[in-house]
Amino acid sequence: MPVSNDVLIPLLAIVTIVLVAGFAIWQRGRVARSKNDPRRSAFTQAHGDAPRPNRPGTEH
């Protein structure tokens, strides 16, 4: 039995939104866990400290 476009298009839209939201929640959980992990990525380690001082001549 074929499904009509009147049902298929809204169904695909809802499924897509649910999948994207689920993926975003999963990734958010991974980031939250990694913030408490001492083995963080190099990017997180290098960018998680206080800002560097300005180079000479660039003070505002």
N, C-alpha and C positions, 0 to 999 in steps of 0.2 A: 504494500500500500504506500504510494508516494505521499510525501508530506508537502503541503502547499507552501508557497512563499509567505503567505500571511502568518504562518506559524514558524517557519524555518528561520526567517530573518530575525525576529525578536528573540527566538531561542538562542541563536548563535551569538547575538549581542550580549545577552545575559550570561551565557557560558564564558564568553571572552572576558567580561568584566569580573566575574568570579575568579577566573584563573589568574588574571593580572593582580587582583587584590590579594589572592592567596600567595602569589609569588612575592609581592611587596612585603607582606607580613612575615614571610619566611626569611627574606633578606634582612629585614629590620631586626629580627631575632638574632641572626648571625652577627650583625654589627654590634648589638648590645652585648652579646657574649664575648666578642673579641675585645671589647674595651676593658674587660676585666682579666684578660689573658696576658701573662707576661711574655708570651711568644708572639707578639703582635707583628704585623707586616712592617717592612722597612718604611713604607710611606707613613703609616700611623705613628711609628716611633719617631721619624724625622719631623713630623708636622704636629706633634702633640705637646710640644714644649712652649715656653714663652716666646714671643716674637724676637727675632734677632734685632740688634741695634741698627739704626740707619747707617749707611755708608757715609763717610765724610762728604760734605757738600750737598747732601740731600735732605737736610733738616727742613722742616716746614715752619 
